[in-house]
Amino acid sequence: MTTFVLTALATLAALLLLTALFFFVLTRGALIVRSFSPTHSATSHVYPIYSNMRLIKFVDYQPVISAILLFQYPRLVGRIVTELQRINLAGKKVLITSCAFGNVIPRVVEAAVQAGTSDVLISDIVNNELLNARSKLQPFESSIRYISDDATAMRQPDGSVDVNVLFFLLHELPHPLKAKALNEASRVLKPGGKLFIGEFHRPRLALLRAFSWLYFKVFEPYGLALWDQEDPVVYLQSIGEWTVVRNTYFFSNYQMITATKK
Ligand SMILES: C[S@@+](CC[C@H](N)C(=O)[O-])C[C@H]1O[C@@H](n2cnc3c(N)ncnc32)[C@H](O)[C@@H]1O
C-alpha cells in the first residue's frame, strides 16, 4: 500500500514537473532565447504557444484553459456576457482585441449577436490565432470580420467601435506596450462605449499572493506589474474620462474591468 501511494505521488509530481517544463519552454523560455537575438519584431513578445498552429490546437481545450485560470474562467467570461446582455447593440460594432483560448470568443460573440450587433471584428497580431478563433465560430460567420492587427498600433479609426474586449492580453505585453494597447483601446472606442478588460490582480491572501508571484516570475514576467505600477484602471483614468467598475474574483486573483468612456 505504502509503495503504491509513493509511486502515485511520484508519478503526479513528475507529471506536474513535465507540464511546468512544457509551459516554461513555450512561454518564458522562448522569450529568454529570443532576447539573445539581434532582430526584434512586433511579435517578439508573443509566445510560441500562440503562434504555432499545432501548439495552439494541442493546448486549446476548455478544461485545460479553465484550470490555468484556477477554474475562474467561466465567471470572468460570464461577467462580459452579462454586461453585453444589458446593452442594445443593434447597429453597433464590437471589437475583440486579440484572441484567447477556450470559449471566451464564442460566448462573447454569441452574446453580442443576441444583443443585436451584426458587426463583430476579431483582431490578432498572429494569423493562426485568427484561424483558430474562426474554427469555433461557424454559426456566427456572417456577423464576423477577422483582421490581422497589432493591439498597440491598431488600424481602426478613432471612435469606431462601441464595445472593445481585451481578455488577458495586457499581462503578456512588455510594460511600454501595455500603455500603448490601452491608448489604442481608448482611441478606437466611441464616447459612451464600453471597454472590457479581463486580467490578473493582486491576490488578497498572502499564500495565494506568494504562489502567484512565483508563477509570474517563472512563466509570465510581464504580468506582475499589473498588481501595482501597471494597474490598468489607474492608467485609463490618467488618459481620459471613464466610469470604471472593477470586479475581482477568487480572493482578488483576477479582475474584470468594465470601463465606460465619457
Ligand atoms: C490574449 S492572450 C490570451 C491569453 C490567455 N492566457 C489565454 O488563455 O488564452 C494571447 C493572444 O494575444 C495575441 N497578442 C499578443 N500580442 C498582441 C498584439 N500586440 N496585438 C494583437 N494581439 C496580440 C496573441 O497572438 C494571442 O492570440
The ligand as a Gaussian input file, in Angstrom:
#p B3LYP/6-31G(d) Opt

LIG

0 1
 C       -4.927000      37.470000     -25.262000
 S       -3.660000      36.454000     -24.917000
 C       -4.528000      35.051000     -24.335000
 C       -4.110000      34.702000     -23.041000
 C       -4.752000      33.752000     -22.188000
 N       -3.736000      33.360000     -21.245000
 C       -5.405000      32.519000     -22.758000
 O       -5.521000      31.576000     -22.012000
 O       -5.862000      32.436000     -23.868000
 C       -2.846000      35.885000     -26.256000
 C       -3.256000      36.428000     -27.595000
 O       -2.816000      37.779000     -27.719000
 C       -2.265000      37.938000     -29.008000
 N       -1.394000      39.096000     -28.997000
 C       -0.243000      39.268000     -28.341000
 N        0.269000      40.491000     -28.578000
 C       -0.602000      41.118000     -29.405000
 C       -0.634000      42.390000     -30.008000
 N        0.335000      43.273000     -29.823000
 N       -1.678000      42.696000     -30.800000
 C       -2.674000      41.809000     -31.005000
 N       -2.703000      40.570000     -30.477000
 C       -1.675000      40.234000     -29.680000
 C       -1.571000      36.607000     -29.268000
 O       -1.329000      36.380000     -30.617000
 C       -2.598000      35.635000     -28.703000
 O       -3.583000      35.299000     -29.625000

